[in-house]
């Protein structure tokens, strides 16, 4: 049997334990209420606003503008490409900052640069008289060809120009073309070709800016093929980089004792 004094000590300990537990529960309830109140106050202070986007892609602006938000739970910024809008829910002061930033970002963009691609198709031979007029821009190229190759004359079959649109952010455009040109005497008689027919494709054309010099035009997957009227059906397949304004020989192919020469130039048009 417990003594009366000991029973009092046990009862006191139980009372103290209960009081401590009740105090802890009360504190947890108070903290939960405070958190709920803070959340309620924060969300109650939010405002919503829809911003029209006139010049940029709304989706691309979200990542730029999101850091300007409060970061509080419930604050959002959403884009809609169909309606070209941004819908923002946040504190009024954050809405004001986002609106000011949008005014600076949503401005007309400079037009994408264009590229003038020029393709010259030539036949090289040692046949006297197998020449014809050619543009002055080919003078330096022909002089280089005459010093490096064994052919005497270069007959210009055809020249084609393509205007290609390309972005400076490395996006690219594809090119396709074809041509057919008569071959004059005496080259036609020796080759047995009255015409030269061909087609070509370029898988992609893009501009790579260079802060220290001319931009570079990248041509990926250049594919030039001749039709059945050319003996041996010579073809050229390559990829090439050209500096802005540069003219380069992108390929040569042989048929009989002749040569097929392709010259490309690229000029960036702003």
C-alpha positions as CSV (number, residue, x, y, z in Angstrom):
1,X,0.0,0.0,0.0
2,X,1.3,3.5,-0.9
3,X,1.6,5.9,1.8
4,X,-0.5,9.0,1.8
5,X,2.5,11.2,1.1
6,X,3.6,9.0,-1.8
7,X,0.1,9.1,-3.3
8,X,0.2,12.8,-3.2
9,X,3.5,12.9,-5.1
10,X,2.1,10.6,-7.8
11,X,-1.0,12.7,-8.2
12,X,1.0,15.8,-8.5
13,X,3.2,14.3,-11.2
14,X,0.1,13.3,-13.2
15,X,-1.4,16.8,-12.9
16,X,1.9,18.3,-14.1
17,X,2.1,16.0,-17.1
18,X,-1.5,16.7,-18.1
19,X,-0.9,20.5,-17.8
20,X,2.2,20.2,-20.0
21,X,0.3,18.2,-22.6
22,X,-2.6,20.7,-22.6
23,X,-0.2,23.6,-23.0
24,X,1.5,21.9,-26.0
25,X,-1.8,21.2,-27.7
26,X,-2.8,24.8,-27.1
27,X,0.4,26.1,-28.6
28,X,0.0,23.8,-31.7
29,X,-3.5,25.1,-32.2
30,X,-2.4,28.7,-31.9
31,X,0.4,28.1,-34.5
32,X,-2.0,26.5,-36.9
33,X,-4.4,29.4,-36.5
34,X,-1.6,31.9,-37.0
35,X,-0.4,30.1,-40.2
36,X,-4.0,29.9,-41.5
37,X,-4.4,33.6,-40.7
38,X,-1.2,34.5,-42.5
39,X,-2.1,32.4,-45.5
40,X,-5.5,34.0,-45.6
41,X,-4.1,37.5,-45.3
42,X,-1.5,36.8,-48.0
43,X,-4.1,35.4,-50.5
44,X,-6.6,38.1,-49.5
45,X,-4.1,40.7,-50.5
46,X,-3.6,39.3,-54.1
47,X,-5.0,41.0,-57.2
48,X,-5.3,39.6,-60.7
49,X,-4.6,41.3,-64.0
50,X,-4.6,40.3,-67.7
51,X,-1.9,41.8,-69.8
52,X,-2.1,41.9,-73.6
53,X,1.1,40.9,-75.5
54,X,1.5,42.6,-78.9
55,X,5.0,41.8,-80.2
56,X,6.5,38.8,-78.4
57,X,5.6,35.2,-77.7
58,X,3.7,35.2,-74.3
59,X,5.1,31.8,-73.4
60,X,8.7,33.0,-73.8
61,X,8.0,36.0,-71.4
62,X,6.9,33.8,-68.5
63,X,10.4,32.7,-67.6
64,X,11.6,36.3,-67.7
65,X,8.8,37.8,-65.6
66,X,8.3,35.0,-63.1
67,X,11.2,36.1,-60.8
68,X,9.5,39.5,-60.4
69,X,6.6,37.8,-58.6
70,X,6.4,37.6,-54.8
71,X,6.9,33.8,-54.7
72,X,4.0,33.5,-52.2
73,X,1.8,30.4,-52.4
74,X,-1.0,31.1,-54.8
75,X,0.9,33.7,-56.8
76,X,0.8,32.7,-60.5
77,X,1.7,33.9,-64.0
78,X,0.2,32.1,-67.0
79,X,0.5,32.6,-70.8
80,X,-2.0,32.1,-73.6
81,X,-0.7,32.1,-77.2
82,X,-4.1,32.0,-78.8
83,X,-5.2,35.2,-77.1
84,X,-1.7,36.6,-76.8
85,X,-2.1,37.4,-73.1
86,X,-0.4,37.0,-69.7
87,X,-2.6,36.5,-66.7
88,X,-0.9,37.4,-63.4
89,X,-2.1,36.9,-59.8
90,X,0.0,38.5,-57.1
91,X,0.3,41.5,-54.8
92,X,-0.4,44.9,-56.3
93,X,3.2,46.0,-56.0
94,X,4.4,42.9,-57.9
95,X,1.8,43.5,-60.6
96,X,3.1,47.0,-61.1
97,X,6.7,45.7,-61.4
98,X,5.7,43.1,-63.9
99,X,3.7,45.6,-66.0
100,X,6.7,48.0,-66.1
101,X,9.0,45.1,-67.2
102,X,6.5,44.0,-69.9
103,X,6.5,47.5,-71.4
104,X,10.3,47.2,-71.9
105,X,10.2,43.7,-73.2
106,X,7.1,43.7,-75.5
107,X,8.5,45.9,-78.3
108,X,8.6,45.3,-82.0
109,X,11.6,43.1,-83.0
110,X,14.0,43.8,-85.9
111,X,13.2,41.7,-88.9
112,X,15.1,38.4,-89.4
113,X,18.1,38.8,-91.7
114,X,17.9,37.4,-95.2
115,X,20.6,35.6,-97.1
116,X,21.2,35.9,-100.8
117,X,22.5,32.6,-102.0
118,X,24.0,32.5,-105.5
119,X,24.8,29.2,-107.3
120,X,26.9,29.2,-110.4
121,X,27.1,26.0,-112.5
122,X,30.1,25.7,-114.8
123,X,31.6,23.1,-117.1
124,X,35.4,23.0,-117.3
125,X,37.1,21.7,-120.5
126,X,40.2,21.9,-122.6
127,X,38.2,22.5,-125.7
128,X,39.1,25.8,-127.6
129,X,36.1,28.1,-127.9
130,X,34.1,26.5,-125.1
131,X,33.7,29.8,-123.3
132,X,30.9,32.3,-122.7
133,X,30.3,35.6,-120.8
134,X,30.2,35.3,-117.1
135,X,29.5,37.9,-114.3
136,X,32.4,39.9,-113.0
137,X,31.9,38.5,-109.5
138,X,33.3,35.2,-110.9
139,X,36.6,36.7,-112.1
140,X,38.6,36.0,-109.0
141,X,37.2,32.5,-108.7
142,X,37.9,31.6,-112.3
143,X,41.5,32.9,-112.0
144,X,42.0,30.7,-109.0
145,X,40.5,27.7,-110.8
146,X,42.8,28.2,-113.8
147,X,45.8,28.2,-111.5
148,X,44.8,25.1,-109.6
149,X,43.1,22.9,-112.1
150,X,44.3,21.6,-115.5
151,X,41.3,22.9,-117.5
152,X,41.8,25.7,-120.0
153,X,38.2,27.1,-120.3
154,X,35.2,27.4,-118.0
155,X,31.7,27.5,-119.6
156,X,29.0,29.1,-117.4
157,X,25.9,26.9,-117.7
158,X,23.6,28.8,-115.4
159,X,23.3,31.0,-112.3
160,X,20.6,31.0,-109.7
161,X,19.8,33.3,-106.8
162,X,17.8,32.3,-103.7
163,X,16.6,34.7,-101.0
164,X,16.5,32.8,-97.8
165,X,15.1,33.9,-94.4
166,X,17.0,32.8,-91.4
167,X,17.1,33.7,-87.7
168,X,20.3,34.6,-85.8
169,X,19.2,32.2,-83.0
170,X,20.4,29.3,-85.2
171,X,17.0,28.4,-86.5
172,X,17.3,27.4,-90.2
173,X,15.5,27.3,-93.5
174,X,15.6,24.7,-96.3
175,X,16.3,25.4,-99.9
176,X,15.4,23.5,-103.1
177,X,15.8,24.4,-106.8
178,X,16.4,23.1,-110.3
179,X,17.5,24.3,-113.6
180,X,17.9,23.4,-117.3
181,X,20.1,25.3,-119.8
182,X,21.1,24.9,-123.4
183,X,24.7,24.1,-124.2
184,X,26.1,25.9,-127.2
185,X,28.7,24.7,-129.7
186,X,31.3,23.4,-129.9
187,X,30.9,22.1,-126.3
188,X,27.5,20.6,-127.0
189,X,28.9,18.5,-129.9
190,X,31.9,17.2,-127.9
191,X,29.9,16.3,-124.8
192,X,26.8,15.1,-126.7
193,X,24.6,17.2,-124.5
194,X,22.2,19.7,-125.9
195,X,21.1,20.8,-122.4
196,X,22.3,20.4,-118.8
197,X,19.5,19.7,-116.4
198,X,20.0,19.5,-112.6
199,X,18.3,19.8,-109.3
200,X,19.6,20.6,-105.8
201,X,18.6,20.8,-102.2
202,X,20.1,22.3,-99.0
203,X,18.7,20.7,-95.8
204,X,19.2,23.9,-93.8
205,X,20.7,27.4,-94.0
206,X,21.5,29.4,-90.9
207,X,23.4,32.4,-89.8
208,X,26.0,32.2,-87.0
209,X,26.9,35.7,-85.8
210,X,30.5,36.6,-85.1
211,X,31.1,39.6,-82.8
212,X,34.7,40.0,-84.1
213,X,34.0,39.8,-87.9
214,X,31.6,38.8,-90.7
215,X,28.8,36.4,-89.9
216,X,29.1,32.8,-91.1
217,X,26.4,31.2,-93.2
218,X,26.2,27.5,-92.6
219,X,24.8,25.3,-95.4
220,X,24.1,21.7,-94.2
221,X,23.3,18.9,-96.5
222,X,24.0,20.5,-99.9
223,X,23.0,17.9,-102.6
224,X,23.4,18.7,-106.3
225,X,22.4,16.1,-108.9
226,X,22.3,16.1,-112.7
227,X,19.7,14.5,-114.9
228,X,20.1,11.6,-117.3
229,X,21.2,13.8,-120.1
230,X,24.6,14.2,-118.5
231,X,27.1,11.3,-119.1
232,X,27.9,9.6,-115.9
233,X,25.3,11.8,-114.0
234,X,27.9,13.6,-111.8
235,X,26.7,14.7,-108.4
236,X,28.1,16.8,-105.5
237,X,27.1,16.2,-101.8
238,X,28.7,18.3,-99.1
239,X,28.2,20.8,-96.2
240,X,30.0,24.1,-96.1
241,X,30.4,27.3,-94.1
242,X,30.8,30.6,-95.9
243,X,31.7,34.0,-94.6
244,X,29.3,36.8,-95.4
245,X,30.2,37.9,-99.0
246,X,32.5,35.0,-99.6
247,X,32.5,33.0,-102.9
248,X,33.7,29.4,-102.7
249,X,34.0,26.3,-104.9
250,X,31.7,23.9,-103.1
251,X,32.3,20.9,-105.4
252,X,33.7,19.4,-108.5
253,X,32.8,16.3,-110.4
254,X,34.2,14.7,-113.5
255,X,32.4,13.3,-116.6
256,X,34.4,12.1,-119.6
257,X,37.3,14.6,-119.9
258,X,35.2,17.5,-118.5
259,X,34.6,18.9,-115.1
260,X,31.4,20.1,-113.4
261,X,32.2,23.1,-111.1
262,X,29.8,24.5,-108.5
263,X,30.5,28.0,-107.0
264,X,28.4,29.3,-104.1
265,X,28.3,32.7,-102.6
266,X,26.3,34.1,-99.6
267,X,25.5,37.6,-98.6
268,X,23.6,38.5,-95.4
269,X,20.9,41.1,-96.0
270,X,19.8,43.1,-93.0
